[in-house]
Amino acid sequence: MQMPQSNPLLLSYTLQELLARDTVQVELIPEKKGLFLKHVEYEVSSQRFKSSVYRRYNDFVVFHEVLLHKFPYRMVPALPPKRVLGADREFIEGRRRALKRFINLVARHPPFSEDTLLKLFLSFSGPDLQHKLKETAQCVGDEFMNCKLAASAKDFLPADIQTQFAMSRELIRNIYNSFYKLRDRAERIASRAIDNAADLLIFGKELSALGSDTTPLPSWAAVHLSMWGSLKQALKGLSVEFALLADKAAQQGKKEENDVVEKLNLFLDLLQSYKDLCERHEKGVLHKHQWALHKYGLMKRQMMSTAHREPESVEQLESRIVEQENMIQTMELRNYFSLYCLHQETQLVHVYLPLTSHILGAFVNSQIQGHKEMSKVWNDLTPKLSCLFPGPHNVLTPPRSPQEDGMCPH
């Protein structure tokens, strides 16, 4: 990690520096059909390594497992769920997006980005990637065993680290809840734009169908033949403008999905990985440390109670107690190293917080650009409707109420 030499606990990254580390694209390759099964493959392209490799979902699963094994005290983002029976295109596309978010968060995470496992996953094109990943992870232990600062992590922690941990966890939980609601609203807004596009397209097609109707007028309506013919002629060509309006609305919806919803999902994935890390700390190393201390206490009491009755078994108990003491010492070091990593991961979350301005800026720009483009099409449409509004200078005027027309409802 990039840190000031005076205090290795502190990070000095900016959001721009993290985002510049790499940009990874994950694109869907058409399904290959076998004798019994068909599977989905992804083309994973890394800007940093200038590589393009093919990966299956199970490759991501193994990569996720070895990352957790090597970096148990870091934020490892979760993977999307496995394929279910009858998975449709929407599910497959949603999973592709989630895999893209996962690999980009990993590729920009300081310790992960410098690790051999990431380079293997993004650039290895040989056979049996999964075996290669597992073999590489097994050769070197986890981060605690390889970090020079692991034994002295406690020295860099603030005295009130437990209080800070509790406060940070509560703050990030609140941030997560707010961003979760923002994501849901953004999804609804983008979805409405896409629904609006479909409605505008159908609206224009119906107007065109009305203008193209060839049903002859009855004789008693022949006096209106010329007027109806002019109206039909005007209606017939409106489908082009409404198709353009639909296209603009669809573009706005897709843009908001990609630039707003996806960025919100990326940040939510990061926050969720922090919440998962906090749980791993409490249920994992902290729980094991407490259990080791409890077991140590039981063994000490057992030795005291058997010392006068079975002197020969005391030596065995003493040996076991020494082993337990060594285990407790290791667990204490791991506990402090876990808190050390948590402190850094908390800072990393805060480095990502300015992403909020990126998201808000993308949302505002999308709204401005979308309404601006649609307003232009509506304005261009106005002259083509002039023949539909007979009157002084063929001006489009709002419909008058019955009272204004002198039609009183007596």
C-alpha angles and dihedrals in degrees: 000000000000104000139153110262091231094064119015090192094072124082123213102192127127124210090249091055092051094048091047092058092083145328114212123194121205113195129180119245115206114267117269114223119217132181094279108358140041123203140192122241129193131209106223114197124187121201092198097051093032087227137137120195137166118243137178126212092256089058088059089049093054091044089052091050095051091046090055090047093051098036107032092153097052135080105270107180117232122250123237115259123279120264116283129207112282094016108182132207092269091057093046092048091047090052092048090054091048092050089050091052090047096052093044092052089049094045091053097043107107101229094036094048092059095045127105092230093065093048090050093051095047100041112019109108100170127106125286101021092174093059090047092053094048093046092050093048094048094051095064118033125229128306093270091061093048103040115098091208096052095097093048100037091114091063092063097047121099116247092245095049093133092053091047090049092052093047093047091049092052093047094050091046089056092046090050092052092051094047090047089059092044090053092051092051092046090051090052092049092050091045091051090053090053091046089049089054092054091048093049091050092052091044091056093045091052091050089050091048089051090051092048095051110128098191107133119241116248117249094254089060096046091104087069094046097109094045093049091047091054092048092050092050090053094046094048094067098045095087090077093059093042090049088053091049089050090050092051092049091048091049090052092050093049091046091053090048091053102035102032112020094040093049089049090050090049092054091044090052089053093048091047090052088054091051090049090050091053090053092048089052093052099039095035124037097008093049092046090050092051091047091050090053091048091050090048091054091050092050092050091052091046091052092050093050095048098040095092096037105042110021092171093061093051091078091054091049091048090053091050091047091053089051090048091049090053090049091050091050090051091047091050090052090048091049092054092044089051090053089046090055092043089055090053093044090052089055089049091056089053090050086060094049094090085066082086091074090049090053094046092046091051091049095049093045091049092052093047094046094043095050091042093054094044091047089056092052091048090051092048088051094056099078091051090060096052093098089057092062110057112194142088107346090344090272118174105242130177115260115268123236119245090252092055090052091052093252104136116190096235 
